[in-house]
């Protein structure tokens, strides 16, 4: 007979990690988004207007079996779920203040979205299927023209334009983030870096780097304007950015891909990225 579960909320990131860190880092690739969010909350709390939602479900042996994290007003992020009963506890805890979307392991995110929609009278729909990849050993691509440099303040307008184009392509018609603020942080190197690939001095591709985990870092967004694609710019840029991080001592580079985009999935695997698990994003409205 399975023991009882309890949900515990945390008032600080430090308290949350004090309980959940071992559970999360044991599967660092699967939890790279949550670990990156926690790092950002600790390193740059001024970037978050509202208090985060930090919760864990714990079993009768005092073991964490699942966590959930949200930085309002954005989506809630589910960890791997080791006891499916945790989903109901997370849902019941947010019925009065439901998040707009959920991102998590494919089956568990669907269960959370459908149950929360049922409990709140809303509708749930699958928004995007993604895949988490992990890189430990880089396979250099065929060399193309150009060189990498970090974005700087003078690139702010270009970064905003490309972030808008990336968002519209990745989430057509979706509600954009504060892209202006995001462009500012990339341009100023505040908590994250945007690397650019320049061909003859002209920017032709971008690759974000940020949200570190205990032993790795997340890559993305990656974007090349449509008229510049097919020339190897993004492959060389991602490879160079990852090499910089691995050579600095990180064990892993992580990234998320759209599972429906066969081209990008193939390109990343050619660089040595290996698929880890699939996650889905469900909108609840």
N, C-alpha and C positions, 0 to 999 in steps of 0.2 A: 504494500500500500504506500502510495506516495505521500510524503509529508506536506504540511501546509507551506504556502508561499506568503510572503509579505512584501509590499511595495514601500520603499523608503525614498523620500525626497531629500535633496541636499541643498543647503543654503549657500554653499561655496564650492568652487571647483576643487579646492584643496581637499575638502571633506569627501566629495564625490570620488576623486582619484584615490583617496586613502582607503576606500572600500572596493572600488571597481578596477583599479589600475592593473592588478595581476590578471583579472579576467580579460581585460581589453588587450593588453600587450601579449598575452599568450597567442592571440591571433591578430597580429599587428596589421597585416595587410587588409583583412576583413574589416578592421576597426580603424583604418587610417583616417577616415573622415572625422569620427568622434574624437580621436586622439588629437587631431589637428585643431578641431574646434576648441578643445580644452586648452591647448597651447596658446591659441589666439586670445582666449578669454583671460588667461593669466598674463600674457605679454602685453596686450593692448586692450584693457578693459574699457577704455574711453570710446572705443569703436562700437560698443554695444549699448544702445539706449535703454533697453529693458533688461531686467534680470533674466538669466537663462533658466530653462527648465532642465533639471538634472535629476534623474531617477534611476533606481535599480530595483530589480526584484531579487529577493534573497530567499533561499530555501531553509528548511529546518536544520540543516547542517551548517548554516551561516555561510553558504556558498552563493555567490552571484550567479544567476542563471540568465540574466538579460539586463540591458540598460536602454534608456531612452534619453535623448538630448535635443533641446531646441533653443535657438537664439531667436526669439520673436522679432519680427512677424514671420519668419521663414519656416520651412518644413521641420517636422520632427524626424529625427534620425534614430532608427532602431539598430541595436547591435545584433550579433548572432543570438539566437534564442535557444537555450538548452532545455527549456521546459515550456511547451506550447501554452500552458495555462497562464503564463506571464502576460500574454497579449491581452487577455480580458482585464487584468489588473491595470495595465497601462491605459486601456480604453476608458475604464470606469473612472480613472483618475483625471481624465481630460474631457469628460462629457460636458462640463460646465464651461470649458474654455477650449474648444476643439481647435487643433492646428489646421492650417489650410491644405496640408499635404503631408505625406509620410514617405520616407525613403528607407528601405531596408531589404533584408534577404527576401528574395522573390516571393516565396509562399507566405512568409510571416507579414510582409508589408501588405499583401492582399487581404490577409485575415484581419489585420488591424483596421485597414481602410473600410472594409465592408461592415465590420462590427460597429465602428464609430459612426458610419453613415446610418446604420440601422438605429442606433441609440439616439441620434440627433435629428433624424428626419432629413438628412442630406443625401446627396448622391456621390458615389465613389466611381472614379474612372482611372484606368491605367494611363499614365501620361508618358512614361518612357521606361524602356528596359535598358539597363546599363550593365557593364561588366567591369570588375576590378581587375587590373593587371599589376604585376610586380616585376621589377627588374633588379637582378643582382649582378649580372655579367653582361656588359654591353657588347653588341655586335655592330661594329662601325658600318655605316652605310656607304654607298658609292659617293665619292666627294663631288660636291657641286660648287659653283662660284659663290663667293661671299665669305662673311665672317660674322661672328656673334658679338654683340655688346649689350650691356644692360640698358634698359630704358632710363631716361632722365626726364627732368621737369619739362624740357622743351618738347618732349614727345607726347605730352598729355592729350592734345587734340586728336592725334592719330590713335592713341590707345583707346580713347572714348569711342571714336568711329568704329574701330575694329571690335571692341567689346559689344557694341550695339549690333554689328553685323553677325558676330558669333552667336549672340543670344537669340537673334531672330532666326538664324539657321538651325540652332540646336533646339529651340523651343518656339516654333512658329506661333505667333499670336499670344505667347505666354506673357505673364506679368513680369516686366523687367525688375531687376534689383536696382539699388541706388548705383547705377553704373558710373555716374559722375564721381561719387565718393570712391568707388573702386578704382577708377582711372587715376584719381589723386594719389591713392595709396601706392599703386604701382609706379607712378611717375616719381614719387618721392622715396620709393624703396621702404615704405613703412610696413614692416611685418611680412613683406613678400617682395618678390622680384619679378619683373617682366623682362625676359630676354628677347632681343630682336635679332633677326638675321638680315644683314645688309648685303646687297649685291651692287657693286659700284657705288657704295655710299647711300643707297636707297633702301629703306626698310621694306622687306617683302614677306615677312612672316613673324609671328610672335609666339612665345611660349612662357606661360606663367610658372613660377616655382614658389611654393610656400606651404604653410600649415605643417610644420615638422612634427614627426612622431618620435618616440624614444630612439629609434634606430633608422629612421627614413624620412622621406619628404614627398609631398604630392606635386605632381606635374600637371599643369593645366591652368587656364584654357590654352589650347593650341589652335591657332587660326592663321590661314593664308588666304588672301583675297582670291576670288575665283579665277581672275585672269593671270594669276601667278602660280597656279597649281600645276602639278605634273613635272616640276623641275628639280625635285628633291630638296627644296628649301626646308620644309617642315621636318623631314627626316634628319637632315643634318643639324638643324637647330635643336631638336629634342635630344639627339645623340650628344651634342656638345654640352647642353645644359645638364644632362644626366651624368656625363663624364665628370663635369665640374663638381657635382655633389658627391659622387662615389669616391673621387680622388680626395675629397675633403674629409672622408672617413665615414660617410653614411653607408649603411649596408644595403639599403633598398631605395628605389624610386617607385612610387605608386602613381597610377592614373586610372581615370574612369573613361570608358568609351560607350558610345551608343551601340548597342548590340546589332541594330539594323544597318549600321554603316560598315559593310564588309571591307571596304577599301582601307579605312583607318585602322580597323582591327588587324588586317593583314600587315600594314606598314609597321605597326608597333611590335607585332610578333617578329618581324624581320630584324628589329633592333635588339631582340632578346627579351622583350616583355612576355611574361607567362600569365595566362588567365588564372585567376584565383577563385572567384565566385561571381554569381550574378545577383544584381540588386534591381529592384523596381521602384519607381516613383509613382505614387497614386495621389491624385487630387481629390479632396473631399470638400464639396461645395453644394 
